[in-house]
Amino acid sequence: MKSTVTAKVKIRKDERLVKTMRVYSKALQFCIDRAWNNLYTRKSIHDECYYKIREKFGLQAQLAVCVISQTHEMLKNSPKNKPKVKKFATIRYNFSRSATIKGEWEKLSLASTDGRVKVELNIPGCYEEYLDRNVRESNLILKNDMLFFCFTFTKEVDINPFSFCDGGKIRGVDLGINKIAVTSDENFYGTNAKEKRIKWEELRAELQRKGTHASHKRIKSMGKRFNRYMTWMNHNISKKIIDKLDEGDVLVMEDLTNIRKTAKYNEWVHKWAFRQLQNFLEYKAVEKGIRVVYVNPENTSKKCSKCGSLDTERHGGFFECNNCGFSLDADLNASRNIAHSYTETIGRAGSRRSAYGSRVYEVETFNTGRIETETTRKLHASF
């Protein structure tokens, strides 16, 4: 399996690179205008636009190819509305055609409209473990009047898909609102997140009532601060969960892709950053050699984890089974059901074939129609 790490590193703002981003944006919009409702494949866009882009905008060959690829993707993702390119579009760089590393990660050489531009690199120590990996297509972005280069590092991770049969742990994780995560080994995480969000929204409502320019600026600042706090919390929770697992263990979660469409309307569901936490768990697990599996979430909160009955009740976050009398925390019960869903699907003591069929992936989904083969980690550094 391929593990991908994206490291966002601030670099010196060079006007030649800024100019290149401006020209790249114009070339991208030119290409989109030519292809809209006319050209539908990457090859047809290439045949129509490649030489025009080179001649009209003076882009290096590989940058022109990236413009064409990006055009095809943007049109594919927006079939009804013609995409509009912002003034400084993200430039894709290909190692080693349009970007190269000089020395021992001392300088970065980037293609521009004025030839090669070399900028010094100051890679933080926390990224050093990734520098021996392969560098894939990476991005140059301009944000808040600062330039950042997003390195994309990849490596192959070998995970034994059958190691759980030799005594490995299977850990179910229930993600929620009142408690961000509860694991089947009776660990509870993020129990105060909802309370903090309520306080933040009360303060935001108070500021909105004032309606002043200063209050709106403070609301914006507070929103960014709260988002950073939730990202920090999700990172810490995912680290604590993964630290309790070993190589060859299995982490099981619910596939919540359509939860906002299928669940009864609840404003908290729409404020729930569950996918971010799942992403953090995925990349940390894969880095450690832990398999990540998604299961169908149907009845995981209703079913009794002891007898399997659906004749159950929930009272204020507590679960009780009317069939066998079993009772415990509702989220803990759900996490155990999530783990059971996986073992029932594969047959823990049965055939290994039932879990995988003809395709084996470390990030898998059962009975949901969703399969992922690559996990991505995003790192950010600003210095």
SVG drawing of the C-alpha trace seen along z (x, -y; Angstrom):
<svg xmlns="http://www.w3.org/2000/svg" viewBox="-38 -49 63 71">
<polyline fill="none" stroke="black" stroke-width="0.4" points="0.0,0.0 1.1,-3.5 1.3,-6.0 1.4,-9.7 2.6,-12.6 2.1,-16.2 4.4,-18.8 3.6,-22.5 6.8,-24.5 7.1,-28.3 9.6,-29.5 11.0,-32.9 8.6,-35.0 10.2,-35.5 8.5,-37.9 9.5,-35.6 7.4,-32.8 4.5,-35.2 4.6,-36.3 4.7,-32.6 1.6,-31.9 -0.2,-34.8 0.7,-33.6 -0.2,-30.0 -3.6,-31.2 -4.2,-32.9 -3.1,-29.9 -5.4,-27.7 -8.4,-29.9 -7.5,-30.1 -7.4,-26.3 -10.7,-26.0 -12.4,-28.5 -11.2,-26.5 -12.2,-23.1 -15.6,-24.1 -18.5,-22.1 -16.1,-21.2 -13.2,-19.0 -13.8,-16.2 -10.6,-14.1 -7.1,-15.0 -5.7,-14.1 -8.1,-16.3 -7.3,-19.2 -3.6,-18.6 -3.8,-18.5 -5.8,-21.8 -4.0,-23.8 -0.5,-22.6 1.4,-24.6 -0.9,-27.6 -0.1,-27.7 3.6,-27.4 3.5,-30.2 1.0,-32.6 2.1,-32.4 5.7,-31.2 5.3,-28.4 7.9,-25.6 6.8,-22.4 6.0,-20.5 4.0,-23.4 2.0,-23.5 1.3,-19.8 0.2,-20.4 -2.2,-23.2 -3.8,-20.7 -4.1,-18.0 -5.6,-20.5 -8.0,-21.8 -9.3,-18.2 -9.8,-17.6 -11.6,-20.9 -14.0,-20.4 -14.6,-16.8 -15.4,-18.0 -17.7,-20.9 -19.7,-19.6 -22.5,-22.1 -20.7,-25.4 -17.6,-26.6 -14.8,-26.9 -13.3,-30.3 -9.7,-30.4 -8.5,-32.7 -5.7,-35.3 -3.0,-33.1 -3.8,-29.5 -1.9,-26.6 1.0,-25.4 1.7,-21.8 5.4,-20.9 6.8,-17.5 10.0,-16.1 12.4,-16.2 11.0,-17.8 10.0,-21.2 11.3,-21.0 14.5,-19.6 16.2,-19.5 19.7,-20.8 22.2,-19.3 21.0,-17.8 17.6,-19.5 19.4,-22.9 17.7,-24.5 14.6,-24.0 14.8,-24.8 11.5,-25.6 10.7,-26.3 9.3,-29.8 8.6,-32.1 12.0,-33.6 14.0,-30.3 14.9,-28.4 14.4,-30.0 16.3,-28.7 15.1,-29.3 16.7,-28.2 14.9,-25.5 14.8,-25.3 13.1,-22.0 11.9,-21.6 13.3,-18.7 9.9,-17.1 10.0,-16.4 13.4,-14.8 12.0,-11.3 10.2,-11.8 13.1,-13.1 14.2,-9.7 10.9,-9.0 10.0,-9.5 8.7,-13.0 5.6,-13.0 3.9,-15.9 3.9,-18.8 2.2,-22.2 3.2,-25.9 0.6,-28.0 0.2,-31.7 -1.7,-32.3 -1.9,-35.5 0.8,-37.1 3.2,-34.2 4.6,-31.4 4.3,-27.8 5.6,-24.7 3.6,-21.5 5.9,-18.5 4.2,-15.2 6.2,-12.2 5.3,-8.6 6.4,-5.2 5.2,-1.7 3.9,-0.2 3.6,3.5 0.8,4.7 0.0,8.4 -3.8,8.7 -4.1,11.9 -2.0,11.0 -5.1,10.6 -5.6,14.3 -2.5,14.8 -3.9,13.0 -3.9,9.3 -6.3,6.9 -9.5,5.7 -10.5,2.3 -13.9,0.7 -14.1,-3.1 -17.5,-4.9 -17.3,-8.6 -19.9,-10.9 -20.8,-14.4 -21.0,-14.3 -17.9,-12.1 -15.8,-12.5 -14.5,-8.9 -15.1,-5.8 -13.2,-2.6 -14.2,0.9 -11.5,1.3 -13.5,-1.2 -11.6,-4.4 -13.4,-7.7 -12.0,-10.8 -13.1,-14.4 -15.9,-14.4 -15.8,-18.2 -15.7,-19.2 -19.5,-19.9 -19.5,-22.0 -16.7,-24.2 -18.5,-24.5 -21.7,-25.7 -19.8,-28.4 -18.1,-29.5 -21.4,-29.8 -23.0,-31.7 -20.2,-34.2 -20.5,-34.4 -24.2,-35.1 -23.5,-37.9 -21.0,-39.5 -23.4,-39.1 -26.0,-41.1 -23.6,-44.0 -23.2,-44.1 -20.0,-46.2 -17.0,-45.9 -14.8,-45.0 -17.2,-42.3 -17.3,-40.7 -13.5,-40.7 -13.4,-39.0 -16.0,-36.4 -13.7,-35.5 -10.7,-35.3 -12.5,-33.1 -13.8,-30.8 -10.2,-30.1 -9.0,-29.7 -11.8,-27.1 -11.0,-25.2 -7.4,-25.0 -8.4,-23.8 -10.6,-21.0 -7.8,-20.0 -5.4,-19.8 -7.9,-17.8 -8.5,-15.3 -4.8,-14.9 -4.3,-14.1 -7.2,-11.7 -6.1,-9.8 -2.6,-9.6 -3.8,-8.2 -6.0,-5.6 -3.2,-4.4 -0.6,-4.3 -2.7,-1.5 -2.4,0.7 0.4,2.6 1.5,3.6 -0.9,6.1 -3.9,5.0 -7.1,3.9 -8.9,0.6 -12.7,0.6 -14.8,-2.4 -18.2,-3.2 -18.5,-4.5 -20.2,-7.9 -20.0,-9.2 -23.7,-9.9 -24.6,-10.6 -25.6,-14.2 -28.1,-12.9 -29.5,-9.9 -29.7,-11.0 -32.7,-12.9 -32.0,-16.6 -29.8,-17.6 -27.7,-20.7 -24.9,-19.0 -24.5,-16.4 -23.6,-19.2 -21.0,-20.6 -19.4,-17.3 -15.8,-17.0 -15.8,-13.2 -14.1,-12.8 -11.0,-14.8 -10.6,-12.5 -11.0,-9.4 -8.3,-10.8 -6.0,-11.3 -6.6,-7.8 -6.1,-6.4 -2.6,-7.8 -1.4,-7.2 -2.6,-3.6 -1.1,-2.9 2.3,-4.4 2.3,-1.9 1.3,1.1 -2.3,1.2 -5.2,2.1 -8.1,-0.3 -11.6,1.1 -14.9,-0.6 -18.2,1.2 -21.9,0.4 -23.2,-1.8 -26.7,-0.3 -28.0,0.6 -24.6,0.2 -26.2,-2.1 -29.4,-0.1 -28.1,3.5 -27.1,5.1 -23.4,5.9 -24.0,8.9 -27.1,10.8 -27.5,9.0 -31.2,8.0 -32.6,4.8 -35.2,4.5 -33.2,1.9 -33.6,-1.6 -31.3,-4.6 -31.7,-7.0 -29.4,-10.0 -26.4,-8.4 -27.0,-5.0 -27.9,-1.8 -30.2,0.9 -31.3,4.2 -34.9,5.3 -34.1,8.8 -31.2,9.8 -31.1,6.8 -27.5,5.8 -26.7,2.1 -23.7,-0.2 -22.7,-3.4 -24.4,-3.8 -21.3,-4.8 -19.2,-2.0 -21.9,0.4 -21.8,-1.0 -18.0,-0.7 -18.3,3.0 -20.9,3.5 -18.6,1.9 -15.8,4.4 -18.3,7.2 -19.5,6.2 -16.0,6.7 -15.5,10.1 -18.9,11.3 -18.1,10.2 -14.8,12.0 -15.5,14.9 -12.8,14.7 -12.4,18.5 -13.5,19.2 -12.2,18.6 -9.8,15.8 -11.2,15.5 -14.5,14.0 -12.9,10.7 -11.0,9.9 -12.3,11.7 -10.0,10.9 -8.9,7.4 -6.8,6.7 -6.5,3.2 -5.4,2.0 -8.1,-0.7 -11.3,1.3 -15.0,0.9 -17.5,3.7 -21.2,3.5 -21.0,-0.2 -19.6,-0.5 -16.6,-2.6 -13.0,-1.4 -9.9,-3.5 -6.4,-2.4 -4.4,-5.4 -4.2,-7.5 -2.9,-11.0 -1.3,-12.9 -1.0,-16.7 1.6,-18.5 1.9,-22.3 4.9,-24.4 5.1,-28.1 8.4,-29.7"/>
</svg>
